[in-house]
Amino acid sequence: MEKNFTDQNIIASWNQNSQAWITTLDNGYIESRKVATNAAILEAVLRHHPRKVLDMGCGEGWLCRQLDDQGVETLGIDCAETLIANAADKRRLRFVCASYEQLLEGEPVVTEKFEVIVFNYALFGEAHTPAILQLVQHWLEPGGRVIIQTLDPQHPAFADRTEAGWIQEDWAAMQTVYPSAMPWFYRPLPDWLDLFEQLGYSLENTTPVAHPEHKSRISVIFTLVKSK
Ligand SMILES: C[S@@+](CC[C@H](N)C(=O)[O-])C[C@H]1O[C@@H](n2cnc3c(N)ncnc32)[C@H](O)[C@@H]1O
């Protein structure tokens, strides 16, 4: 395990990698997104027939655009200015540049409630993950859902990791150059489940997402509701 990272390193890496990420998504370079995970998160959100969705860590805004196509109102928030500018250029939806940390400090970005709050591969931090999951509870309509898609903690690639800790994504598998490695905080499945319980969430659904052909597990989608 790598050590000595903080959530600020994650923000810094996305600021440096924004253009590479846009190139990656514009060209459909991530196969798992095309064949499975984009459709899976869209379906997981639309299943709840939301009127309004908050897309946290929205990146260049693809999920907001897909939801807009289905008549769903969206607000997308991300810490990377270049990504937010690109999202707003691609479609005139509501996008705001703010980090989770700024929201946690009380920046008044969110002043409404949502039926669904979604994090699609956007919860990488050690400190901000529990904190932002707690904060967003205030922005949920009664009976609303928090939906998280993340790398499957039980993927064989993490078989030797029994404890939570930092990992560096070096983007070596990408078809475009990423200027900065991205540290992210790995949590084994029991740690995720404990976290949800500590924060007062019930886990309504856990959906493993597999590759349609070779059936290997790619991601997992957690659907959470506030416990009574
Ligand atoms: C792997 S990308 C996913 C983007 C988008 N959700 C998607 O599905 O394409 C992770 C996103 O999380 C954002 N992010 C990471 N840390 C953040 C933070 N502390 N506050 C806000 N956004 C953050 C990054 O800027 C990046 O856009």
The ligand as an SDF file (V2000), in Angstrom:
LIG
                    3D

 27 29  0  0  0  0  0  0  0  0999 V2000
  -13.3940    8.9510  -12.6630 C   0  0  0  0  0  0  0  0  0  0  0  0
  -14.0250   10.6010  -12.7910 S   0  0  0  0  0  0  0  0  0  0  0  0
  -15.7600   10.2690  -12.9930 C   0  0  0  0  0  0  0  0  0  0  0  0
  -16.4830   11.4220  -13.5940 C   0  0  0  0  0  0  0  0  0  0  0  0
  -17.9630   11.1480  -13.8760 C   0  0  0  0  0  0  0  0  0  0  0  0
  -18.6920   10.8550  -12.6670 N   0  0  0  0  0  0  0  0  0  0  0  0
  -18.1110   10.0610  -14.9020 C   0  0  0  0  0  0  0  0  0  0  0  0
  -18.8030    9.0910  -14.6340 O   0  0  0  0  0  0  0  0  0  0  0  0
  -17.5280   10.1900  -15.9830 O   0  0  0  0  0  0  0  0  0  0  0  0
  -13.9340   11.1920  -11.0960 C   0  0  0  0  0  0  0  0  0  0  0  0
  -14.4430   12.6080  -10.9190 C   0  0  0  0  0  0  0  0  0  0  0  0
  -14.4960   12.9380   -9.5290 O   0  0  0  0  0  0  0  0  0  0  0  0
  -14.1230   14.2860   -9.3940 C   0  0  0  0  0  0  0  0  0  0  0  0
  -13.6470   14.5150   -8.0320 N   0  0  0  0  0  0  0  0  0  0  0  0
  -12.6290   13.8840   -7.4210 C   0  0  0  0  0  0  0  0  0  0  0  0
  -12.4400   14.3820   -6.1920 N   0  0  0  0  0  0  0  0  0  0  0  0
  -13.3720   15.3680   -6.0240 C   0  0  0  0  0  0  0  0  0  0  0  0
  -13.6780   16.2730   -4.9580 C   0  0  0  0  0  0  0  0  0  0  0  0
  -12.9870   16.2560   -3.8350 N   0  0  0  0  0  0  0  0  0  0  0  0
  -14.6850   17.1310   -5.1380 N   0  0  0  0  0  0  0  0  0  0  0  0
  -15.4130   17.1390   -6.2970 C   0  0  0  0  0  0  0  0  0  0  0  0
  -15.1540   16.3240   -7.3410 N   0  0  0  0  0  0  0  0  0  0  0  0
  -14.1540   15.4380   -7.2020 C   0  0  0  0  0  0  0  0  0  0  0  0
  -13.0360   14.4610  -10.4290 C   0  0  0  0  0  0  0  0  0  0  0  0
  -12.7830   15.7970  -10.7630 O   0  0  0  0  0  0  0  0  0  0  0  0
  -13.5630   13.6320  -11.5860 C   0  0  0  0  0  0  0  0  0  0  0  0
  -14.3370   14.3840  -12.4790 O   0  0  0  0  0  0  0  0  0  0  0  0
  1  2  1  0
  2  3  1  0
  2 10  1  0
  3  4  1  0
  4  5  1  0
  5  6  1  0
  5  7  1  0
  7  8  2  0
  7  9  1  0
 10 11  1  0
 11 12  1  0
 11 26  1  0
 12 13  1  0
 13 14  1  0
 13 24  1  0
 14 15  1  0
 14 23  1  0
 15 16  2  0
 16 17  1  0
 17 18  1  0
 17 23  2  0
 18 19  1  0
 18 20  2  0
 20 21  1  0
 21 22  2  0
 22 23  1  0
 24 25  1  0
 24 26  1  0
 26 27  1  0
M  CHG  2   2   1   9  -1
M  END
$$$$
